[in-house]
Amino acid sequence: MKEIQDNGGQDQIQGIYRQLKKGLGRELVNDDNVGALIELAARDGEQILEQELREWQAPCGVAPDASAGGLHHLAPNPGFNKTHVKH
């Protein structure tokens, strides 16, 4: 019975992957399937899709245990170009 469920999950992932290759189905990507989708994109040589999925997977924002101040660990700076541009 588990094999049938696993196969059904693979069919669903393949369907999502086909949609993503057409530029559709982004709302179907979730934490449970993003790893398999990245593997499929890498296997098929879909570099842009693979990169987009990796960006989707990357943590962003504030961690649950971070302070209310947000990304307080980033030091303020004037910006690279302002410091290095010749006037």
Sine and cosine of phi, psi and omega as CSV:
sin_phi,cos_phi,sin_psi,cos_psi,sin_omega,cos_omega
0.00,0.00,-0.62,0.78,-0.01,-1.00
-0.89,0.45,-0.58,0.81,0.01,-1.00
-0.89,0.46,-0.61,0.79,0.02,-1.00
-0.91,0.41,-0.67,0.74,0.02,-1.00
-0.91,0.40,-0.66,0.75,0.02,-1.00
-0.89,0.45,-0.67,0.74,0.01,-1.00
-0.91,0.43,-0.63,0.77,0.06,-1.00
-0.89,0.46,-0.62,0.78,0.04,-1.00
-0.91,0.41,-0.64,0.77,0.04,-1.00
-0.91,0.41,-0.63,0.78,0.05,-1.00
-0.89,0.46,-0.64,0.77,0.01,-1.00
-0.91,0.41,-0.68,0.73,0.01,-1.00
-0.90,0.43,-0.66,0.75,0.05,-1.00
-0.88,0.47,-0.64,0.77,0.02,-1.00
-0.90,0.43,-0.68,0.73,0.04,-1.00
-0.90,0.45,-0.68,0.74,-0.01,-1.00
-0.88,0.47,-0.68,0.73,0.04,-1.00
-0.88,0.48,-0.64,0.77,0.03,-1.00
-0.90,0.43,-0.70,0.72,-0.01,-1.00
-0.89,0.47,-0.61,0.79,0.03,-1.00
-0.90,0.43,-0.43,0.90,0.05,-1.00
-1.00,0.03,-0.06,1.00,-0.03,-1.00
1.00,0.03,0.27,0.96,-0.02,-1.00
-0.87,-0.49,0.10,-0.99,0.19,-0.98
0.97,0.22,0.28,0.96,-0.01,-1.00
-0.87,0.49,-0.50,0.86,-0.02,-1.00
-0.94,0.33,-0.20,0.98,-0.01,-1.00
-1.00,0.05,-0.21,0.98,0.01,-1.00
-0.96,0.26,0.73,-0.69,0.05,-1.00
-0.58,-0.81,0.02,-1.00,-0.05,-1.00
-0.88,0.47,-0.47,0.88,-0.05,-1.00
-0.97,0.23,-0.48,0.88,-0.10,-1.00
-0.92,-0.39,-0.13,0.99,-0.10,-1.00
-0.90,0.44,-0.59,0.81,0.01,-1.00
-0.89,0.45,-0.71,0.71,0.02,-1.00
-0.91,0.41,-0.60,0.80,0.02,-1.00
-0.92,0.39,-0.62,0.79,0.05,-1.00
-0.89,0.45,-0.69,0.73,0.02,-1.00
-0.88,0.48,-0.68,0.74,0.02,-1.00
-0.89,0.45,-0.69,0.72,0.00,-1.00
-0.90,0.44,-0.66,0.76,0.02,-1.00
-0.91,0.42,-0.68,0.74,-0.01,-1.00
-0.89,0.45,-0.61,0.79,-0.04,-1.00
-1.00,0.05,-0.04,1.00,0.01,-1.00
0.97,0.24,0.34,0.94,0.03,-1.00
-1.00,0.09,0.98,0.19,-0.13,-0.99
-0.90,0.44,-0.67,0.75,-0.03,-1.00
-0.92,0.39,-0.71,0.70,0.03,-1.00
-0.89,0.46,-0.66,0.75,0.03,-1.00
-0.87,0.50,-0.71,0.70,0.00,-1.00
-0.90,0.44,-0.67,0.74,0.02,-1.00
-0.89,0.46,-0.64,0.77,0.02,-1.00
-0.93,0.37,-0.61,0.79,0.05,-1.00
-0.91,0.42,-0.62,0.78,0.06,-1.00
-0.91,0.41,-0.62,0.78,0.04,-1.00
-0.88,0.47,-0.63,0.78,-0.06,-1.00
-0.96,0.27,-0.46,0.89,-0.09,-1.00
-0.90,0.44,0.65,-0.76,0.04,-1.00
-0.92,0.38,0.62,-0.79,0.04,-1.00
-0.62,-0.79,0.28,-0.96,0.01,-1.00
0.99,0.17,-0.55,-0.83,-0.12,-0.99
-0.96,-0.28,0.71,-0.71,0.08,-1.00
-0.94,0.35,0.48,-0.88,-0.03,-1.00
-0.86,0.52,-0.47,0.88,-0.03,-1.00
-1.00,-0.10,0.10,0.99,0.00,-1.00
-0.98,0.20,0.29,-0.96,0.00,-1.00
-0.95,0.30,0.24,-0.97,-0.01,-1.00
-0.91,0.41,-0.30,0.95,-0.01,-1.00
-0.94,0.33,-0.21,0.98,0.04,-1.00
1.00,0.06,-0.74,-0.67,-0.08,-1.00
-0.99,0.10,0.90,0.44,-0.07,-1.00
-0.96,0.28,-0.26,0.97,-0.05,-1.00
-0.98,0.19,-0.16,0.99,0.03,-1.00
-1.00,0.03,0.86,-0.51,-0.03,-1.00
-0.97,0.25,0.69,-0.72,0.05,-1.00
-0.93,0.38,0.60,-0.80,0.04,-1.00
-0.56,-0.83,0.33,-0.94,-0.04,-1.00
-0.96,0.27,-0.16,0.99,-0.01,-1.00
0.97,-0.24,0.58,-0.82,-0.07,-1.00
-0.87,0.49,-0.75,0.66,-0.11,-0.99
-0.92,0.39,-0.60,0.80,0.00,-1.00
-0.90,0.43,-0.55,0.84,-0.03,-1.00
-0.98,0.18,-0.56,0.83,-0.16,-0.99
-0.96,-0.28,-0.07,1.00,-0.02,-1.00
-0.98,0.22,0.60,-0.80,0.04,-1.00
-1.00,-0.07,0.80,-0.60,-0.02,-1.00
-0.99,-0.15,0.00,0.00,0.00,0.00
